[in-house]
């Protein structure tokens, strides 16, 4: 019985999220990354070959309610992964 109720709650939650997206609302918290943070993370990853945990300890969130805190290693991983995907799918510039 409780399993059925849990499934019903899950379905209603997903419907609510979909309805909010259709109205232009965003789901989840505010983003904490910015272009400066991305460039610093790329530098630390490529030049210094640091781990995600070490990179996260070096970065500082500059805006919002989490200002002054460090991003999580998962946030750093997601930011770098999204950047890598965008650069992999971007068309190459023609050389003269």
C-alpha positions in Angstrom: 0.0 0.0 0.0 2.8 2.5 0.9 4.6 1.6 -2.3 1.5 2.6 -4.3 1.2 5.9 -2.4 4.9 6.7 -3.0 4.4 6.1 -6.7 1.4 8.3 -6.8 3.3 11.1 -5.0 6.2 10.7 -7.5 3.9 10.9 -10.5 2.2 14.1 -9.1 5.6 15.7 -8.5 6.7 15.0 -12.0 3.5 16.4 -13.4 4.0 19.5 -11.3 7.6 19.9 -12.6 6.4 19.5 -16.2 3.7 22.1 -15.7 6.1 24.5 -14.2 8.5 24.1 -17.1 5.7 24.8 -19.6 5.0 28.0 -17.7 8.7 29.0 -18.0 9.7 28.3 -14.4 13.0 26.7 -13.5 13.4 23.7 -11.2 16.3 23.6 -8.8 18.5 26.1 -7.1 20.3 29.1 -8.6 23.4 28.4 -10.6 26.7 29.2 -8.8 29.1 29.0 -11.7 30.3 31.9 -13.9 32.7 32.2 -16.8 35.6 33.3 -14.5 35.1 30.2 -12.3 35.1 28.0 -15.5 38.3 29.5 -16.8 40.1 29.0 -13.5 38.8 25.4 -13.2 40.1 24.7 -16.8 43.5 26.2 -15.9 43.8 24.1 -12.8 42.7 20.9 -14.5 44.9 21.3 -17.6 48.0 23.1 -16.3 48.3 21.8 -12.8 46.5 18.5 -13.3 44.6 18.8 -10.0 41.8 16.5 -8.9 38.1 17.7 -8.8 38.2 18.0 -5.0 41.4 20.2 -5.1 39.9 22.4 -7.8 36.7 22.8 -5.8 38.7 23.9 -2.7 40.4 26.6 -4.8 37.3 28.0 -6.4 35.0 30.5 -4.5 31.4 31.3 -5.3 31.1 35.0 -6.0 27.3 35.7 -6.1 24.1 34.6 -4.4 23.4 33.2 -1.0 26.3 30.9 -1.2 28.8 33.7 -1.8 32.2 33.0 -0.2 31.7 29.2 -0.2 33.3 26.6 -2.3 31.4 24.7 -5.0 31.0 21.0 -4.6 33.3 18.6 -6.6 30.1 17.5 -8.4 29.4 21.0 -9.5 33.0 21.4 -10.8 32.7 18.1 -12.6 29.4 19.1 -14.2 30.7 22.5 -15.2 33.8 21.0 -16.9 31.8 18.2 -18.5 29.4 20.7 -20.0 32.3 22.8 -21.3 34.0 19.7 -22.8 30.7 18.7 -24.6 30.2 22.2 -26.0 33.7 22.4 -27.3 33.5 18.9 -28.8 30.3 19.7 -30.7 31.4 23.3 -31.8 32.3 23.6 -35.4 36.0 24.2 -36.0 37.1 27.6 -37.3 38.4 27.5 -40.8 42.1 28.3 -41.1 43.4 30.6 -43.8 
